[in-house]
Amino acid sequence: MNKPISIVLLTAVFAVSCGTNPGKKDQKSHEDQGLKVELIDKTSEHRIDVIIDGKLFTSYCWPDNVFKPILYPVFTSAGTEITRGFPIKPRTGERVDHPHHAGMWLTYGNVDGFDFWGNGSEGLGKQNDNGGVIKHIKVDQISGGIGEGSMATVESWTDQSGNELLGELTEYHFIATGSTRIIDRITTLTAGDKEVTLPDTKEGMFAIRVARQLELPSEGEITLYSADGHPAKVETMSNEGISGDYRSSEGSSGMDVWGTRAKWMDLYGNIGDEKISLVICDHPKNQGYPTYWHARGYGLFSANPFGWNDFTKGQEQMNFNIPAGQSVTFRYRVIISSGVHLEDTEINAYADDFAREYE
């Protein structure tokens, strides 16, 4: 088995790319809100809980049967879960497709021929023949505070034999501003002693699978999780309570956003009487900015900078690679608004702030 990339090397890369970047400004503006952000270390249970104003916001967790670390579940400030429960904790009426879509994650479908995105597509704990595994190594630099908490994590992207292809360092910032919650994820991937290829595929990269109510209304046969705890086919789909819709920074909306490029994407809708906006912002320093969007009506919401061939029907290709010993950094902001659907001006302000924070 190959030895993992030196933690010392990765920490040095991380300091330059992420947490100690001179472009990262103070979060003093968040302190005015007075909301306490706590990170509770529950390593023995394979998770770190993020508590805001005394309520669970999300958990960073690394279940052995999911094959990658995820943020799950994710809640609004009002306590409404916006992530799909299936396959971890299925809820009645949910779709039971794509069991590898769990919580919020960052993976890719082709890393030197190994599928990190689709591993687990046969069910919890069922590893695919060519499935890559992102192994959690450790959590450190945990800190809480007023308005913001943060942590850094170390992971290893390994092939079927346990050989490391990429070392990962990720910095998470959990920000609370009034009824809005923000997650900034800054991930640095470093190749070992050989080049790592990431050929074009739509199966990637930074994504969340959302609750049924935030899907887009649709028609046709569907398999849902039934009240008796088993999948059941429904020939005529009911769209009652299904209210999601997409709109992008470039003016696309609905199903038409798939395969388009945009600086940000807003998935908005209602869960019960609560208006919710879920926004993902790309960053100007990310590869391929503005990113392509692998955003589906059935609840998959993903930014993918590397799927050019699929998104352009072969007219453009990227076929990214990370040279031996080199690193690449991905920066994404997630905004979760409760009680209102965010306007373009508000989202642009959050996106501009994000661009300045990680210059």
Protein Blocks (a to p, Z undefined) as FASTA:
>chain_A
ZZdddfklmmmmmmmmmmmomklccfklmmmnopacddddffknopacddeehiafbdcd
ddfklopacddddddfkopafbdfblklccehiacehkllgcjadddfbeghiafklgok
loghiacfklccdddfbdchiacdehiacdddddddddfkopafbdcddddddddehjbc
cddddddddddfbccdddddfbbfbdcdddfklpccdedjdddddfkopacddfbacfeh
iabdcddfkopacjllgopacfbdcddddehjbccdddddddfkbghiacdddddfkopa
cddfklmmmmnnopacfkpaddehiacdddddddddehiacdfklmmmmmmmmmmmmZZ
